[in-house]
């Protein structure tokens, strides 16, 4: 490969984090959707609201094991003045019987069973003398229900048929799938997973478990990016590491876009202004190479090639991690039609002080001290702060702190925006 310098004007574009993210998101068109069984929807994003097909609950049912009765028959019961009732029916869960209840009559009923039309309360078995073992034909009520309707779950009190159970744009997890099934829904409309190709560049890269020659380093960026893409809901169509040779990168890139039909290609390394910048060399006439006011991760590349969104990230692992969080992850979520593109953020006091690079927004891998449950604090994940080469410190990171461009120093006790990673 030939040493390259930026073409005239390339790299001269200077953007804020917000400006670069806006450019990225303006290029996103959500991937197609399909209607799938609930079991296939887990981890995917709803493309349309889910509406209840039936009332939830489906019918008036008992919230307790006990006796279904008429409130007026037992309203005066207490321990000193127990009230007997005659048991005329037995209603287990799943029963379809609807016995009539005359004055002083009750039906033994189990939790979840349909309440007789004539009943206005359910008396818990604990509020009877001797419980179910006392008699099969009668019960003695020792405590009056608090009011009519006590211990009865009313039809549709959770949701009515036709009402929205969940909006488009949320991820289907175990709880959501359960709610859909309980609402009588067995298929939902979800986005397919974006197809992503990861290309890590660098002639210095070697497999992490090998023996390293002078000048070689363990390759970790492809592992970082592949795992991060999966966590963001993507399917990986290829994960490749190539040398700093134009032909090697061009072949991997062309295969990802033309043969594998990737929706998004993310590369690491080769985007700076120095020599042997392979991504810049091959793609400089197809995507933009820009400077973003952030630390780490200042050199960035982005554009569209064919149908694929293409991200060129810096090569140092912390830069890759923070660049992915700032730009690639939101794009992957937007591709899926996700309603929320950013992770949850909280403000915490800094446990210690650290320096920042004024004029650039700092994205600092961080850990949270939870020793005092009433006063969490945040600190850098490594002693070296936000150095882009400090990859081992990522093992301690559970969040990242975001420090504004106009701040030169964070002092202990200063409130810092903290983005939670899980």
DRENDO-1510 file (C-alpha; in Angstrom, 1 decimal, always signed):
<recs>
REC; n; res; u; v; w
REC; 1; UNK; +0.0; +0.0; +0.0 .
REC; 2; UNK; +1.1; +3.5; -0.7 .
REC; 3; UNK; +1.6; +6.1; +2.1 .
REC; 4; UNK; -1.2; +8.6; +1.8 .
REC; 5; UNK; -1.9; +12.1; +2.9 .
REC; 6; UNK; -5.4; +13.6; +3.2 .
REC; 7; UNK; -6.7; +14.9; -0.2 .
REC; 8; UNK; -7.2; +18.6; -0.4 .
REC; 9; UNK; -9.9; +19.5; +2.0 .
REC; 10; UNK; -10.2; +16.0; +3.5 .
REC; 11; UNK; -10.1; +16.0; +7.3 .
REC; 12; UNK; -10.7; +19.8; +7.3 .
REC; 13; UNK; -14.4; +19.2; +8.2 .
REC; 14; UNK; -14.8; +19.9; +12.0 .
REC; 15; UNK; -17.9; +18.8; +13.7 .
REC; 16; UNK; -19.3; +18.7; +17.2 .
REC; 17; UNK; -20.5; +15.4; +18.5 .
REC; 18; UNK; -24.1; +16.5; +17.9 .
REC; 19; UNK; -23.4; +17.6; +14.4 .
REC; 20; UNK; -21.8; +14.3; +13.5 .
REC; 21; UNK; -24.5; +12.3; +15.1 .
REC; 22; UNK; -27.1; +14.3; +13.2 .
REC; 23; UNK; -25.3; +13.5; +9.9 .
REC; 24; UNK; -25.3; +9.9; +10.8 .
REC; 25; UNK; -29.0; +9.6; +11.8 .
REC; 26; UNK; -30.1; +11.6; +8.7 .
REC; 27; UNK; -28.7; +8.8; +6.6 .
REC; 28; UNK; -30.6; +6.0; +8.4 .
REC; 29; UNK; -33.6; +4.3; +6.9 .
REC; 30; UNK; -35.1; +1.6; +9.1 .
REC; 31; UNK; -34.7; -2.0; +7.8 .
REC; 32; UNK; -37.8; -3.9; +6.7 .
REC; 33; UNK; -40.2; -5.6; +9.1 .
REC; 34; UNK; -41.9; -8.9; +9.2 .
REC; 35; UNK; -44.7; -10.6; +11.2 .
REC; 36; UNK; -43.2; -13.4; +13.3 .
REC; 37; UNK; -44.3; -15.7; +16.2 .
REC; 38; UNK; -43.6; -14.4; +19.7 .
REC; 39; UNK; -40.7; -16.8; +20.2 .
REC; 40; UNK; -38.9; -15.3; +17.2 .
REC; 41; UNK; -39.5; -11.7; +18.2 .
REC; 42; UNK; -37.4; -11.8; +21.4 .
REC; 43; UNK; -34.6; -9.2; +21.1 .
REC; 44; UNK; -36.1; -7.5; +18.1 .
REC; 45; UNK; -37.9; -4.1; +17.8 .
REC; 46; UNK; -41.6; -3.6; +17.3 .
REC; 47; UNK; -42.4; -2.1; +13.9 .
REC; 48; UNK; -46.0; -1.5; +14.8 .
REC; 49; UNK; -48.0; -1.1; +18.1 .
REC; 50; UNK; -49.3; -4.3; +19.6 .
REC; 51; UNK; -53.0; -4.2; +20.3 .
REC; 52; UNK; -54.8; -6.5; +22.8 .
REC; 53; UNK; -56.9; -9.2; +21.0 .
REC; 54; UNK; -58.9; -9.9; +24.1 .
REC; 55; UNK; -59.8; -8.3; +27.4 .
REC; 56; UNK; -57.2; -8.8; +30.2 .
REC; 57; UNK; -58.4; -10.4; +32.4 .
REC; 58; UNK; -60.6; -12.3; +30.0 .
REC; 59; UNK; -63.4; -12.7; +32.6 .
REC; 60; UNK; -64.2; -11.8; +36.2 .
REC; 61; UNK; -62.0; -14.2; +38.2 .
REC; 62; UNK; -61.1; -14.9; +41.8 .
REC; 63; UNK; -57.9; -13.3; +43.2 .
REC; 64; UNK; -58.0; -15.8; +46.1 .
REC; 65; UNK; -58.8; -19.4; +47.1 .
REC; 66; UNK; -62.0; -19.1; +49.0 .
REC; 67; UNK; -65.7; -18.8; +48.6 .
REC; 68; UNK; -67.7; -16.7; +46.0 .
REC; 69; UNK; -70.8; -15.3; +47.7 .
REC; 70; UNK; -73.2; -12.3; +47.8 .
REC; 71; UNK; -71.9; -9.4; +49.8 .
REC; 72; UNK; -75.1; -8.8; +51.6 .
REC; 73; UNK; -75.1; -12.3; +53.0 .
REC; 74; UNK; -71.8; -12.0; +54.8 .
REC; 75; UNK; -71.4; -8.2; +55.4 .
REC; 76; UNK; -72.0; -8.6; +59.1 .
REC; 77; UNK; -69.6; -11.5; +59.7 .
REC; 78; UNK; -66.9; -11.2; +62.3 .
REC; 79; UNK; -65.1; -13.5; +64.8 .
REC; 80; UNK; -67.8; -12.9; +67.5 .
REC; 81; UNK; -70.6; -13.3; +65.0 .
REC; 82; UNK; -69.6; -15.8; +62.3 .
REC; 83; UNK; -72.0; -16.3; +59.4 .
REC; 84; UNK; -72.6; -19.7; +57.9 .
REC; 85; UNK; -73.1; -20.2; +54.2 .
REC; 86; UNK; -74.1; -23.3; +52.3 .
REC; 87; UNK; -71.7; -24.4; +49.6 .
REC; 88; UNK; -73.6; -25.3; +46.4 .
REC; 89; UNK; -70.8; -25.6; +43.8 .
REC; 90; UNK; -67.1; -26.1; +43.4 .
REC; 91; UNK; -65.2; -24.0; +40.8 .
REC; 92; UNK; -61.6; -24.9; +40.0 .
REC; 93; UNK; -59.5; -22.9; +37.6 .
REC; 94; UNK; -60.5; -23.6; +34.1 .
REC; 95; UNK; -64.1; -24.4; +35.0 .
REC; 96; UNK; -66.8; -23.0; +32.8 .
REC; 97; UNK; -69.7; -23.5; +35.3 .
REC; 98; UNK; -71.7; -20.4; +36.4 .
REC; 99; UNK; -73.8; -21.6; +39.3 .
REC; 100; UNK; -76.7; -19.5; +40.6 .
REC; 101; UNK; -76.5; -18.4; +44.2 .
REC; 102; UNK; -79.5; -18.0; +46.4 .
REC; 103; UNK; -79.7; -16.3; +49.8 .
REC; 104; UNK; -77.0; -17.7; +52.1 .
REC; 105; UNK; -75.3; -19.7; +49.4 .
REC; 106; UNK; -71.7; -19.7; +48.2 .
REC; 107; UNK; -69.4; -21.6; +45.8 .
REC; 108; UNK; -66.0; -22.8; +46.7 .
REC; 109; UNK; -63.6; -21.2; +44.2 .
REC; 110; UNK; -59.9; -21.4; +43.4 .
REC; 111; UNK; -57.6; -18.5; +42.3 .
REC; 112; UNK; -58.1; -17.6; +38.7 .
REC; 113; UNK; -61.4; -19.4; +38.3 .
REC; 114; UNK; -64.4; -17.5; +36.8 .
REC; 115; UNK; -66.6; -15.8; +39.5 .
REC; 116; UNK; -70.3; -16.7; +39.3 .
REC; 117; UNK; -72.4; -14.0; +37.8 .
REC; 118; UNK; -74.5; -13.9; +41.0 .
REC; 119; UNK; -71.5; -13.5; +43.3 .
REC; 120; UNK; -70.3; -10.0; +44.4 .
REC; 121; UNK; -67.4; -10.9; +46.7 .
REC; 122; UNK; -64.8; -13.7; +47.2 .
REC; 123; UNK; -64.2; -14.6; +50.8 .
REC; 124; UNK; -60.6; -15.8; +51.3 .
REC; 125; UNK; -60.4; -19.3; +52.8 .
REC; 126; UNK; -58.3; -17.8; +55.6 .
REC; 127; UNK; -61.4; -15.8; +56.7 .
REC; 128; UNK; -63.5; -18.9; +57.3 .
REC; 129; UNK; -63.5; -21.3; +60.3 .
REC; 130; UNK; -61.5; -24.4; +59.6 .
REC; 131; UNK; -60.9; -23.6; +55.9 .
REC; 132; UNK; -61.6; -26.1; +53.1 .
REC; 133; UNK; -61.0; -29.0; +55.5 .
REC; 134; UNK; -63.9; -28.1; +57.7 .
REC; 135; UNK; -66.7; -29.1; +55.4 .
REC; 136; UNK; -67.5; -29.8; +51.7 .
REC; 137; UNK; -71.1; -28.5; +52.0 .
REC; 138; UNK; -70.8; -25.5; +54.3 .
REC; 139; UNK; -68.5; -22.7; +55.4 .
REC; 140; UNK; -68.4; -20.4; +58.4 .
REC; 141; UNK; -67.3; -16.9; +57.6 .
REC; 142; UNK; -65.4; -15.2; +60.4 .
REC; 143; UNK; -64.5; -11.9; +58.7 .
REC; 144; UNK; -66.6; -9.7; +56.4 .
REC; 145; UNK; -65.2; -8.7; +53.0 .
REC; 146; UNK; -64.1; -5.0; +53.0 .
REC; 147; UNK; -66.6; -4.1; +50.3 .
REC; 148; UNK; -68.5; -5.4; +47.3 .
REC; 149; UNK; -66.1; -6.7; +44.6 .
REC; 150; UNK; -63.5; -7.7; +47.2 .
REC; 151; UNK; -61.0; -10.2; +45.8 .
REC; 152; UNK; -62.5; -10.2; +42.3 .
REC; 153; UNK; -60.3; -9.4; +39.3 .
REC; 154; UNK; -62.7; -7.6; +36.9 .
REC; 155; UNK; -62.7; -8.4; +33.2 .
REC; 156; UNK; -60.6; -5.9; +31.2 .
REC; 157; UNK; -59.3; -4.1; +34.3 .
REC; 158; UNK; -55.7; -4.5; +32.9 .
REC; 159; UNK; -56.4; -3.8; +29.3 .
REC; 160; UNK; -59.4; -3.9; +26.9 .
REC; 161; UNK; -59.5; -5.6; +23.6 .
REC; 162; UNK; -58.2; -3.3; +20.9 .
REC; 163; UNK; -56.2; -1.1; +23.3 .
REC; 164; UNK; -52.5; -0.6; +22.9 .
REC; 165; UNK; -50.3; -3.0; +24.9 .
REC; 166; UNK; -47.0; -1.7; +23.7 .
REC; 167; UNK; -45.9; +1.0; +21.2 .
REC; 168; UNK; -43.7; +0.6; +18.1 .
REC; 169; UNK; -40.0; +1.2; +18.7 .
REC; 170; UNK; -39.5; -0.9; +21.9 .
REC; 171; UNK; -37.5; -4.1; +22.2 .
REC; 172; UNK; -39.4; -7.3; +22.7 .
REC; 173; UNK; -38.1; -9.0; +25.8 .
REC; 174; UNK; -39.5; -11.8; +28.1 .
REC; 175; UNK; -41.9; -9.4; +29.9 .
REC; 176; UNK; -43.2; -7.9; +26.7 .
REC; 177; UNK; -43.8; -11.3; +25.1 .
REC; 178; UNK; -45.6; -12.4; +28.2 .
REC; 179; UNK; -47.9; -9.4; +28.1 .
REC; 180; UNK; -48.6; -9.9; +24.4 .
REC; 181; UNK; -49.5; -13.6; +24.9 .
REC; 182; UNK; -51.7; -12.7; +27.9 .
REC; 183; UNK; -53.5; -10.3; +25.6 .
REC; 184; UNK; -54.2; -13.1; +23.1 .
REC; 185; UNK; -51.5; -12.0; +20.6 .
REC; 186; UNK; -49.3; -14.7; +19.2 .
REC; 187; UNK; -47.6; -12.9; +16.3 .
REC; 188; UNK; -46.1; -9.4; +16.2 .
REC; 189; UNK; -44.6; -7.1; +13.5 .
REC; 190; UNK; -40.9; -6.6; +14.2 .
REC; 191; UNK; -37.9; -5.2; +12.3 .
REC; 192; UNK; -35.3; -7.7; +11.0 .
REC; 193; UNK; -31.9; -7.4; +12.6 .
REC; 194; UNK; -29.5; -5.2; +10.8 .
REC; 195; UNK; -26.8; -7.1; +8.9 .
REC; 196; UNK; -23.4; -5.8; +10.0 .
REC; 197; UNK; -19.8; -6.4; +8.8 .
REC; 198; UNK; -16.9; -5.6; +11.0 .
REC; 199; UNK; -13.4; -5.0; +9.5 .
REC; 200; UNK; -10.5; -4.4; +11.8 .
REC; 201; UNK; -7.4; -3.0; +10.0 .
REC; 202; UNK; -3.7; -3.0; +10.9 .
REC; 203; UNK; -0.6; -4.9; +9.9 .
REC; 204; UNK; +0.5; -4.9; +13.5 .
REC; 205; UNK; -2.5; -7.0; +14.6 .
REC; 206; UNK; -2.1; -10.6; +15.6 .
REC; 207; UNK; -4.5; -13.1; +17.2 .
REC; 208; UNK; -4.7; -12.5; +21.0 .
REC; 209; UNK; -3.6; -16.1; +22.0 .
REC; 210; UNK; -0.4; -16.2; +19.9 .
REC; 211; UNK; +3.2; -15.3; +20.3 .
REC; 212; UNK; +3.9; -11.7; +19.4 .
REC; 213; UNK; +6.8; -10.6; +17.3 .
REC; 214; UNK; +8.3; -7.2; +17.7 .
REC; 215; UNK; +5.9; -4.5; +16.6 .
REC; 216; UNK; +2.8; -6.8; +16.9 .
REC; 217; UNK; -0.1; -6.3; +19.3 .
REC; 218; UNK; -3.1; -8.5; +20.2 .
REC; 219; UNK; -6.1; -7.8; +17.9 .
REC; 220; UNK; -9.1; -6.8; +20.1 .
REC; 221; UNK; -11.1; -4.3; +18.1 .
REC; 222; UNK; -13.0; -6.9; +16.1 .
REC; 223; UNK; -14.0; -8.6; +19.3 .
REC; 224; UNK; -15.2; -5.3; +20.8 .
REC; 225; UNK; -17.1; -4.3; +17.7 .
REC; 226; UNK; -18.7; -7.7; +17.1 .
REC; 227; UNK; -19.9; -8.0; +20.7 .
REC; 228; UNK; -21.1; -4.4; +20.8 .
REC; 229; UNK; -23.1; -4.9; +17.5 .
REC; 230; UNK; -24.7; -8.1; +18.8 .
REC; 231; UNK; -25.7; -6.3; +22.0 .
REC; 232; UNK; -27.3; -3.6; +19.9 .
REC; 233; UNK; -29.5; -6.1; +18.1 .
REC; 234; UNK; -27.5; -6.7; +15.0 .
REC; 235; UNK; -26.6; -9.9; +13.1 .
REC; 236; UNK; -23.0; -10.2; +12.1 .
REC; 237; UNK; -22.5; -11.3; +8.5 .
REC; 238; UNK; -18.7; -11.1; +8.7 .
REC; 239; UNK; -15.9; -10.3; +11.2 .
REC; 240; UNK; -12.6; -9.7; +9.4 .
REC; 241; UNK; -9.1; -8.5; +10.3 .
REC; 242; UNK; -6.9; -7.2; +7.4 .
REC; 243; UNK; -3.5; -5.7; +6.9 .
REC; 244; UNK; -2.7; -2.1; +5.9 .
REC; 245; UNK; -2.8; -3.0; +2.2 .
REC; 246; UNK; -5.3; -1.4; -0.1 .
REC; 247; UNK; -6.1; -4.6; -1.9 .
REC; 248; UNK; -6.8; -6.5; +1.4 .
REC; 249; UNK; -9.1; -3.9; +2.7 .
REC; 250; UNK; -10.8; -3.3; -0.6 .
REC; 251; UNK; -11.5; -7.0; -1.0 .
REC; 252; UNK; -13.0; -7.3; +2.5 .
REC; 253; UNK; -15.1; -4.1; +2.1 .
REC; 254; UNK; -16.4; -5.1; -1.4 .
REC; 255; UNK; -17.3; -8.5; -0.2 .
REC; 256; UNK; -19.3; -7.1; +2.8 .
REC; 257; UNK; -21.2; -4.6; +0.7 .
REC; 258; UNK; -21.7; -6.4; -2.6 .
REC; 259; UNK; -21.8; -10.0; -1.7 .
REC; 260; UNK; -23.1; -10.1; +1.9 .
REC; 261; UNK; -25.5; -7.2; +1.6 .
REC; 262; UNK; -24.4; -5.6; +4.8 .
REC; 263; UNK; -26.7; -2.8; +6.1 .
REC; 264; UNK; -23.8; -1.3; +8.0 .
REC; 265; UNK; -20.0; -1.7; +7.8 .
REC; 266; UNK; -17.9; -0.6; +10.7 .
REC; 267; UNK; -14.1; -0.5; +10.4 .
REC; 268; UNK; -11.4; +0.3; +13.0 .
REC; 269; UNK; -8.1; +2.0; +12.2 .
REC; 270; UNK; -6.9; +3.6; +9.1 .
REC; 271; UNK; -8.8; +6.9; +9.3 .
REC; 272; UNK; -6.3; +9.4; +10.6 .
REC; 273; UNK; -4.1; +11.8; +8.6 .
REC; 274; UNK; -0.9; +9.9; +8.7 .
REC; 275; UNK; +0.7; +7.4; +6.3 .
REC; 276; UNK; -0.6; +3.9; +5.7 .
REC; 277; UNK; -4.2; +4.9; +6.5 .
REC; 278; UNK; -5.9; +2.1; +4.5 .
REC; 279; UNK; -9.5; +3.1; +5.1 .
REC; 280; UNK; -8.9; +6.6; +4.0 .
REC; 281; UNK; -6.8; +5.4; +1.0 .
REC; 282; UNK; -9.6; +3.2; -0.3 .
REC; 283; UNK; -12.7; +5.1; +0.6 .
REC; 284; UNK; -11.7; +8.8; +0.6 .
REC; 285; UNK; -13.7; +9.5; -2.5 .
REC; 286; UNK; -16.8; +7.7; -1.2 .
REC; 287; UNK; -17.3; +8.7; +2.4 .
REC; 288; UNK; -16.4; +11.8; +4.5 .
REC; 289; UNK; -13.4; +11.9; +6.8 .
REC; 290; UNK; -13.9; +14.4; +9.5 .
REC; 291; UNK; -12.6; +15.7; +12.8 .
REC; 292; UNK; -15.1; +15.5; +15.7 .
REC; 293; UNK; -14.5; +17.5; +18.9 .
REC; 294; UNK; -14.3; +14.6; +21.2 .
REC; 295; UNK; -11.7; +12.8; +23.2 .
REC; 296; UNK; -10.9; +10.0; +22.5 .
REC; 297; UNK; -12.1; +9.4; +18.9 .
REC; 298; UNK; -11.4; +12.7; +17.2 .
REC; 299; UNK; -10.8; +11.2; +13.6 .
REC; 300; UNK; -14.0; +9.8; +12.2 .
REC; 301; UNK; -15.3; +8.7; +8.9 .
REC; 302; UNK; -18.9; +8.2; +7.8 .
REC; 303; UNK; -21.0; +7.8; +4.6 .
REC; 304; UNK; -23.1; +5.5; +2.5 .
REC; 305; UNK; -21.8; +3.2; -0.1 .
REC; 306; UNK; -24.6; +1.5; -2.0 .
REC; 307; UNK; -27.1; +0.5; +0.5 .
REC; 308; UNK; -24.7; +0.3; +3.4 .
REC; 309; UNK; -23.9; +2.8; +6.1 .
REC; 310; UNK; -20.1; +2.9; +6.5 .
REC; 311; UNK; -18.4; +3.9; +9.7 .
REC; 312; UNK; -14.6; +4.4; +9.9 .
REC; 313; UNK; -13.5; +4.5; +13.6 .
REC; 314; UNK; -10.0; +5.2; +15.0 .
REC; 315; UNK; -7.8; +2.3; +15.8 .
REC; 316; UNK; -7.1; +2.5; +19.5 .
REC; 317; UNK; -9.5; +0.3; +21.5 .
REC; 318; UNK; -10.9; +3.0; +23.9 .
REC; 319; UNK; -11.5; +5.3; +20.9 .
REC; 320; UNK; -13.3; +2.4; +19.2 .
REC; 321; UNK; -15.4; +1.8; +22.3 .
REC; 322; UNK; -16.4; +5.4; +22.8 .
REC; 323; UNK; -16.9; +6.1; +19.1 .
REC; 324; UNK; -19.2; +3.1; +18.8 .
REC; 325; UNK; -21.3; +4.4; +21.8 .
REC; 326; UNK; -21.5; +7.9; +20.4 .
REC; 327; UNK; -22.3; +7.1; +16.8 .
REC; 328; UNK; -22.6; +3.5; +15.7 .
REC; 329; UNK; -24.9; +2.2; +18.4 .
REC; 330; UNK; -27.5; +5.0; +17.8 .
REC; 331; UNK; -27.4; +4.2; +14.1 .
REC; 332; UNK; -28.0; +0.5; +14.7 .
REC; 333; UNK; -30.9; +1.3; +17.0 .
REC; 334; UNK; -32.3; +3.8; +14.4 .
REC; 335; UNK; -32.0; +1.1; +11.7 .
REC; 336; UNK; -34.3; -1.0; +13.9 .
REC; 337; UNK; -36.8; +1.8; +14.4 .
REC; 338; UNK; -36.0; +2.0; +18.1 .
REC; 339; UNK; -37.8; +4.9; +19.8 .
REC; 340; UNK; -35.0; +5.5; +22.3 .
REC; 341; UNK; -31.5; +5.8; +20.8 .
REC; 342; UNK; -29.5; +6.7; +23.9 .
REC; 343; UNK; -28.6; +4.8; +27.0 .
REC; 344; UNK; -29.9; +6.0; +30.4 .
REC; 345; UNK; -27.9; +8.8; +32.0 .
REC; 346; UNK; -27.5; +9.9; +35.6 .
REC; 347; UNK; -25.5; +12.7; +37.3 .
REC; 348; UNK; -23.0; +11.6; +40.0 .
REC; 349; UNK; -20.3; +13.3; +41.9 .
REC; 350; UNK; -16.7; +12.6; +40.9 .
REC; 351; UNK; -14.9; +10.5; +43.5 .
REC; 352; UNK; -11.6; +11.9; +42.5 .
REC; 353; UNK; -10.4; +14.7; +40.1 .
REC; 354; UNK; -9.1; +14.3; +36.6 .
REC; 355; UNK; -8.0; +16.5; +33.7 .
REC; 356; UNK; -9.8; +16.8; +30.4 .
REC; 357; UNK; -8.8; +18.3; +27.0 .
REC; 358; UNK; -10.6; +21.6; +26.7 .
REC; 359; UNK; -12.4; +22.1; +23.5 .
REC; 360; UNK; -13.2; +18.4; +23.1 .
REC; 361; UNK; -16.0; +16.5; +24.8 .
REC; 362; UNK; -14.5; +13.8; +27.0 .
REC; 363; UNK; -15.9; +10.3; +26.9 .
REC; 364; UNK; -14.2; +8.5; +29.8 .
REC; 365; UNK; -14.7; +4.8; +30.7 .
REC; 366; UNK; -15.8; +4.8; +34.3 .
REC; 367; UNK; -16.8; +2.7; +37.2 .
REC; 368; UNK; -19.3; +3.6; +39.8 .
REC; 369; UNK; -18.6; +3.3; +43.6 .
REC; 370; UNK; -21.8; +2.0; +45.2 .
REC; 371; UNK; -20.4; +1.4; +48.7 .
REC; 372; UNK; -22.7; +4.1; +50.1 .
REC; 373; UNK; -26.2; +3.3; +48.7 .
REC; 374; UNK; -27.3; +6.9; +49.4 .
REC; 375; UNK; -24.3; +8.5; +47.6 .
REC; 376; UNK; -22.9; +6.8; +44.6 .
REC; 377; UNK; -19.8; +8.3; +43.0 .
REC; 378; UNK; -18.0; +7.9; +39.7 .
REC; 379; UNK; -14.3; +7.6; +38.9 .
REC; 380; UNK; -12.1; +6.7; +35.8 .
REC; 381; UNK; -11.9; +3.0; +35.1 .
REC; 382; UNK; -8.1; +3.3; +34.8 .
REC; 383; UNK; -5.5; +5.4; +36.5 .
REC; 384; UNK; -4.5; +6.7; +33.1 .
REC; 385; UNK; -7.8; +8.5; +32.5 .
REC; 386; UNK; -9.1; +8.6; +28.9 .
REC; 387; UNK; -6.0; +7.4; +27.2 .
REC; 388; UNK; -7.2; +5.8; +24.0 .
REC; 389; UNK; -4.6; +2.9; +24.3 .
REC; 390; UNK; -5.7; +1.8; +27.8 .
REC; 391; UNK; -7.7; -1.2; +26.7 .
REC; 392; UNK; -7.2; -3.3; +29.8 .
REC; 393; UNK; -9.1; -0.7; +31.8 .
REC; 394; UNK; -12.2; -1.4; +29.8 .
REC; 395; UNK; -12.7; -4.5; +32.0 .
REC; 396; UNK; -13.5; -2.3; +34.9 .
REC; 397; UNK; -15.8; +0.0; +33.0 .
REC; 398; UNK; -19.6; -0.2; +33.7 .
REC; 399; UNK; -20.3; +3.3; +32.4 .
REC; 400; UNK; -18.7; +6.3; +30.8 .
REC; 401; UNK; -18.5; +9.8; +32.0 .
REC; 402; UNK; -19.2; +12.6; +29.6 .
REC; 403; UNK; -17.4; +15.9; +30.3 .
REC; 404; UNK; -18.4; +19.0; +28.3 .
REC; 405; UNK; -16.0; +20.7; +25.9 .
REC; 406; UNK; -15.6; +23.9; +28.1 .
REC; 407; UNK; -14.4; +22.0; +31.2 .
REC; 408; UNK; -10.6; +21.7; +31.7 .
REC; 409; UNK; -10.6; +20.0; +35.0 .
REC; 410; UNK; -13.0; +17.8; +37.0 .
REC; 411; UNK; -12.6; +18.1; +40.7 .
REC; 412; UNK; -13.7; +15.6; +43.4 .
REC; 413; UNK; -17.3; +16.3; +44.2 .
REC; 414; UNK; -18.2; +17.9; +40.8 .
REC; 415; UNK; -21.4; +16.5; +39.3 .
REC; 416; UNK; -20.7; +14.5; +36.1 .
REC; 417; UNK; -23.0; +13.1; +33.5 .
REC; 418; UNK; -22.7; +9.3; +33.6 .
REC; 419; UNK; -24.0; +7.0; +30.9 .
REC; 420; UNK; -24.8; +3.5; +32.2 .
REC; 421; UNK; -23.7; +0.6; +30.0 .
REC; 422; UNK; -26.0; -2.0; +31.5 .
</recs>
